[in-house]
């Protein structure tokens, strides 16, 4: 289990704050949705029955505010998710590219073809068997 936690910790370098912000925004989004349900209940049960015009307009404003807050929170969370995804995929691409470039320089020095001199009659480096 500890091995997996270390792996996650290592692979979330650079986006941990982003992940924490997404979690916090998700919780605020849930709170906004629950507040909207509670305000709707209060609006139907009490404000319409016994409230004044100003109470009704206040409840309508609060309901609209919770809906707008939910939309804004979802959009911010989506933006942060896309930003983290792009950062992670670019990091993976950079590591792969760096490894391939480093590996390419190693294989080029290790796997050099045998020297061929223009005066020799050999057309191939393999030994022919009769």
Backbone as CSV, one residue per row, in Angstrom:
resi,resn,N_x,N_y,N_z,CA_x,CA_y,CA_z,C_x,C_y,C_z
1,UNK,0.826,-1.190,0.000,0.000,0.000,0.000,0.870,1.253,0.000
2,UNK,1.919,1.221,0.796,2.819,2.365,0.881,3.510,2.606,-0.454
3,UNK,3.758,1.538,-1.191,4.382,1.639,-2.508,3.496,2.461,-3.447
4,UNK,2.193,2.245,-3.391,1.265,2.948,-4.265,1.119,4.408,-3.855
5,UNK,1.152,4.659,-2.567,1.081,6.043,-2.098,2.309,6.818,-2.546
6,UNK,3.483,6.194,-2.471,4.704,6.846,-2.967,4.616,7.109,-4.461
7,UNK,4.070,6.143,-5.192,3.934,6.312,-6.637,3.025,7.498,-6.962
8,UNK,1.885,7.576,-6.283,0.967,8.693,-6.504,1.635,10.006,-6.123
9,UNK,2.332,10.037,-5.013,2.999,11.261,-4.566,4.047,11.709,-5.590
10,UNK,4.800,10.745,-6.118,5.832,11.069,-7.108,5.218,11.575,-8.406
11,UNK,4.135,10.991,-8.831,3.536,11.333,-10.113,2.590,12.520,-10.064
12,UNK,2.356,13.067,-8.894,1.522,14.265,-8.811,2.353,15.509,-8.521
13,UNK,3.655,15.405,-8.721,4.512,16.563,-8.522,4.110,17.653,-9.501
14,UNK,3.901,18.847,-8.997,3.539,19.974,-9.847,2.050,20.220,-9.957
15,UNK,1.224,19.250,-9.561,-0.229,19.454,-9.654,-0.940,19.166,-8.337
16,UNK,-0.191,19.021,-7.267,-0.828,18.707,-5.971,-1.741,19.830,-5.507
17,UNK,-1.300,21.067,-5.649,-2.136,22.198,-5.249,-3.388,22.256,-6.118
18,UNK,-3.220,21.961,-7.394,-4.345,21.925,-8.318,-5.357,20.870,-7.878
19,UNK,-4.881,19.702,-7.495,-5.767,18.622,-7.051,-6.494,19.024,-5.772
20,UNK,-5.771,19.651,-4.846,-6.397,20.103,-3.596,-7.476,21.152,-3.880
21,UNK,-7.191,22.056,-4.826,-8.179,23.072,-5.190,-9.406,22.432,-5.830
22,UNK,-9.196,21.419,-6.661,-10.331,20.729,-7.278,-11.196,20.023,-6.233
23,UNK,-10.559,19.432,-5.250,-11.313,18.769,-4.179,-12.126,19.797,-3.399
24,UNK,-11.493,20.920,-3.052,-12.187,21.970,-2.312,-13.342,22.544,-3.128
25,UNK,-13.108,22.793,-4.415,-14.177,23.324,-5.265,-15.306,22.306,-5.435
26,UNK,-14.971,21.031,-5.488,-16.006,20.002,-5.564,-16.880,19.983,-4.313
27,UNK,-16.230,20.124,-3.160,-17.006,20.182,-1.911,-17.892,21.423,-1.864
28,UNK,-17.361,22.554,-2.322,-18.173,23.779,-2.363,-19.330,23.638,-3.349
29,UNK,-19.113,22.923,-4.429,-20.174,22.693,-5.394,-21.288,21.843,-4.786
30,UNK,-20.913,20.822,-4.028,-21.911,19.993,-3.341,-22.667,20.826,-2.308
31,UNK,-21.930,21.662,-1.571,-22.586,22.533,-0.584,-23.553,23.487,-1.263
32,UNK,-23.177,24.007,-2.419,-24.061,24.905,-3.169,-25.324,24.180,-3.622
33,UNK,-25.179,22.950,-4.082,-26.350,22.181,-4.513,-27.267,21.875,-3.329
34,UNK,-26.671,21.516,-2.190,-27.496,21.257,-1.003,-28.175,22.527,-0.510
35,UNK,-27.473,23.660,-0.587,-28.080,24.936,-0.199,-29.246,25.273,-1.125
36,UNK,-29.116,24.971,-2.402,-30.205,25.237,-3.333,-31.432,24.397,-2.992
37,UNK,-31.212,23.131,-2.637,-32.343,22.277,-2.255,-33.009,22.815,-0.991
38,UNK,-32.198,23.195,-0.009,-32.756,23.719,1.245,-33.496,25.035,1.012
39,UNK,-32.911,25.927,0.204,-33.569,27.203,-0.098,-34.863,26.991,-0.880
40,UNK,-34.881,26.012,-1.780,-36.117,25.713,-2.524,-37.210,25.248,-1.584
41,UNK,-36.839,24.406,-0.627,-37.818,23.931,0.359,-38.346,25.098,1.197
42,UNK,-37.424,25.939,1.638,-37.848,27.106,2.442,-38.728,28.045,1.609
43,UNK,-38.372,28.217,0.363,-39.133,29.104,-0.515,-40.560,28.599,-0.694
44,UNK,-40.694,27.296,-0.924,-42.024,26.731,-1.156,-42.829,26.648,0.139
45,UNK,-42.194,26.170,1.206,-42.929,25.920,2.443,-43.281,27.197,3.204
46,UNK,-42.349,28.129,3.307,-42.579,29.264,4.195,-42.701,30.602,3.485
47,UNK,-41.811,30.874,2.548,-41.789,32.216,1.964,-43.037,32.490,1.143
48,UNK,-43.446,31.545,0.355,-44.644,31.776,-0.456,-45.887,31.860,0.425
49,UNK,-45.937,31.051,1.477,-47.124,31.024,2.343,-47.220,32.258,3.215
50,UNK,-46.124,32.641,3.866,-46.220,33.726,4.853,-45.302,34.911,4.566
51,UNK,-44.528,34.847,3.510,-43.546,35.898,3.262,-44.120,37.101,2.552
52,UNK,-43.384,38.205,2.677,-43.758,39.438,1.980,-43.105,39.433,0.595
53,UNK,-43.378,40.475,-0.166,-42.770,40.572,-1.496,-41.246,40.644,-1.427
54,UNK,-40.738,41.358,-0.449,-39.286,41.473,-0.324,-38.664,40.117,0.072
55,UNK,-39.374,39.340,0.895,-38.883,37.996,1.243,-38.828,37.090,0.008
56,UNK,-39.843,37.191,-0.823,-39.880,36.375,-2.044,-38.722,36.755,-2.950
57,UNK,-38.499,38.047,-3.160,-37.399,38.483,-4.032,-36.034,38.106,-3.447
58,UNK,-35.926,38.142,-2.138,-34.670,37.727,-1.498,-34.415,36.244,-1.738
59,UNK,-35.458,35.432,-1.582,-35.293,33.984,-1.810,-34.993,33.677,-3.276
60,UNK,-35.641,34.405,-4.181,-35.365,34.207,-5.607,-33.907,34.563,-5.901
61,UNK,-33.431,35.670,-5.327,-32.043,36.082,-5.534,-31.075,35.039,-4.967
62,UNK,-31.414,34.495,-3.795,-30.558,33.463,-3.209,-30.544,32.192,-4.057
63,UNK,-31.701,31.796,-4.568,-31.764,30.613,-5.431,-30.970,30.820,-6.720
64,UNK,-31.132,31.974,-7.321,-30.364,32.271,-8.536,-28.867,32.300,-8.211
65,UNK,-28.519,32.862,-7.052,-27.114,32.904,-6.638,-26.519,31.517,-6.457
66,UNK,-27.286,30.589,-5.882,-26.754,29.231,-5.707,-26.599,28.514,-7.047
67,UNK,-27.524,28.756,-7.976,-27.408,28.140,-9.298,-26.173,28.692,-10.023
68,UNK,-26.005,30.000,-9.990,-24.842,30.629,-10.642,-23.549,30.175,-9.972
69,UNK,-23.554,30.090,-8.647,-22.357,29.624,-7.937,-22.004,28.202,-8.343
70,UNK,-23.006,27.344,-8.483,-22.749,25.969,-8.911,-22.140,25.907,-10.303
71,UNK,-22.665,26.732,-11.211,-22.131,26.764,-12.583,-20.694,27.273,-12.588
72,UNK,-20.435,28.336,-11.855,-19.081,28.909,-11.805,-18.101,27.923,-11.180
73,UNK,-18.511,27.282,-10.102,-17.628,26.304,-9.454,-17.317,25.134,-10.374
74,UNK,-18.323,24.652,-11.104,-18.083,23.558,-12.047,-17.121,23.973,-13.149
75,UNK,-17.263,25.193,-13.652,-16.381,25.661,-14.725,-14.946,25.827,-14.239
76,UNK,-14.776,26.354,-13.041,-13.429,26.512,-12.486,-12.793,25.141,-12.250
77,UNK,-13.583,24.212,-11.734,-13.076,22.856,-11.503,-12.709,22.195,-12.827
78,UNK,-13.506,22.390,-13.852,-13.202,21.845,-15.177,-11.902,22.453,-15.720
79,UNK,-11.746,23.764,-15.586,-10.529,24.436,-16.046,-9.291,23.891,-15.331
80,UNK,-9.397,23.738,-14.025,-8.256,23.204,-13.270,-7.946,21.765,-13.669
81,UNK,-8.974,20.982,-13.934,-8.754,19.606,-14.365,-8.051,19.536,-15.710
82,UNK,-8.480,20.369,-16.647,-7.846,20.393,-17.965,-6.402,20.870,-17.843
83,UNK,-6.201,21.875,-17.013,-4.845,22.401,-16.818,-3.920,21.325,-16.239
84,UNK,-4.403,20.574,-15.260,-3.599,19.503,-14.667,-3.337,18.390,-15.683
85,UNK,-4.351,18.054,-16.472,-4.192,17.007,-17.471,-3.149,17.399,-18.520
86,UNK,-3.199,18.629,-18.977,-2.224,19.101,-19.972,-0.830,19.119,-19.375
87,UNK,-0.718,19.574,-18.137,0.603,19.614,-17.494,1.180,18.205,-17.342
88,UNK,0.343,17.252,-16.940,0.815,15.879,-16.778,1.190,15.269,-18.128
89,UNK,0.352,15.452,-19.140,0.668,14.849,-20.442,1.903,15.490,-21.055
90,UNK,2.082,16.789,-20.888,3.297,17.431,-21.389,4.524,16.936,-20.633
91,UNK,4.385,16.711,-19.337,5.496,16.183,-18.554,5.880,14.782,-18.995
92,UNK,4.862,13.950,-19.279,5.136,12.589,-19.754,5.828,12.642,-21.110
93,UNK,5.321,13.495,-22.001,5.948,13.623,-23.317,7.385,14.110,-23.206
94,UNK,7.625,15.052,-22.326,8.974,15.572,-22.150,9.908,14.483,-21.622
95,UNK,9.437,13.692,-20.659,10.276,12.616,-20.127,10.569,11.561,-21.194
96,UNK,9.551,11.218,-21.978,9.771,10.231,-23.045,10.742,10.784,-24.078
97,UNK,10.542,12.025,-24.495,11.428,12.646,-25.478,12.852,12.721,-24.948
98,UNK,12.994,13.123,-23.701,14.324,13.215,-23.105,14.988,11.842,-23.045
99,UNK,14.236,10.838,-22.657,14.788,9.487,-22.580,15.174,8.970,-23.966
100,UNK,14.318,9.232,-24.966,14.637,8.789,-26.320,15.865,9.506,-26.867
101,UNK,15.978,10.789,-26.605,17.136,11.531,-27.091,18.400,11.054,-26.393
102,UNK,18.315,10.801,-25.108,19.474,10.308,-24.369,19.825,8.897,-24.826
103,UNK,18.814,8.075,-25.018,19.028,6.717,-25.479,19.596,6.710,-26.890
104,UNK,19.131,7.646,-27.727,19.644,7.736,-29.082,21.124,8.035,-29.119
105,UNK,21.601,8.899,-28.238,23.030,9.206,-28.237,23.834,8.024,-27.718
106,UNK,23.280,7.246,-26.807,23.986,6.072,-26.313,24.052,4.988,-27.371
107,UNK,22.949,4.738,-28.074,22.960,3.683,-29.083,23.807,4.083,-30.271
108,UNK,23.883,5.351,-30.585,24.707,5.778,-31.712,26.178,5.525,-31.412
109,UNK,26.601,5.688,-30.176,28.007,5.467,-29.858,28.311,3.977,-29.685
110,UNK,27.326,3.191,-29.241,27.563,1.761,-29.023,27.456,0.951,-30.313
111,UNK,26.558,1.330,-31.162,26.240,0.512,-32.327,26.764,1.136,-33.613
112,UNK,27.977,1.555,-33.607,28.531,2.116,-34.835,28.837,0.983,-35.799
113,UNK,28.526,1.165,-37.061,28.795,0.097,-38.024,30.303,-0.048,-38.235
114,UNK,30.739,-1.220,-38.647,32.174,-1.415,-38.876,32.656,-0.521,-40.015
115,UNK,33.893,-0.141,-39.916,34.464,0.750,-40.929,34.670,-0.010,-42.231
116,UNK,34.359,0.651,-43.278,34.562,0.086,-44.607,35.501,0.999,-45.374
117,UNK,36.521,0.441,-45.904,37.472,1.269,-46.650,37.154,1.160,-48.130
118,UNK,37.288,2.248,-48.837,36.934,2.224,-50.254,37.779,1.259,-51.073
119,UNK,38.983,0.915,-50.622,39.852,0.037,-51.396,39.557,-1.439,-51.206
120,UNK,38.746,-1.792,-50.251,38.507,-3.213,-50.009,37.443,-3.738,-50.958
121,UNK,37.457,-5.033,-51.182,36.502,-5.654,-52.103,35.235,-6.120,-51.396
122,UNK,35.183,-5.956,-50.156,34.008,-6.427,-49.406,32.824,-5.507,-49.665
123,UNK,31.713,-6.091,-49.929,30.489,-5.323,-50.073,29.606,-5.489,-48.841
124,UNK,29.953,-6.436,-48.034,29.179,-6.681,-46.831,30.138,-6.925,-45.684
125,UNK,29.712,-6.656,-44.491,30.556,-6.886,-43.320,30.420,-8.304,-42.821
126,UNK,29.420,-9.061,-43.315,29.259,-10.445,-42.896,30.253,-11.351,-43.603
127,UNK,30.649,-12.368,-42.949,31.575,-13.333,-43.514,30.808,-14.333,-44.372
128,UNK,31.279,-14.521,-45.558,30.620,-15.466,-46.467,31.113,-16.873,-46.224
129,UNK,30.177,-17.781,-46.252,30.558,-19.198,-46.109,30.358,-19.871,-47.437
130,UNK,31.273,-20.753,-47.788,31.190,-21.419,-49.084,30.386,-22.677,-49.040
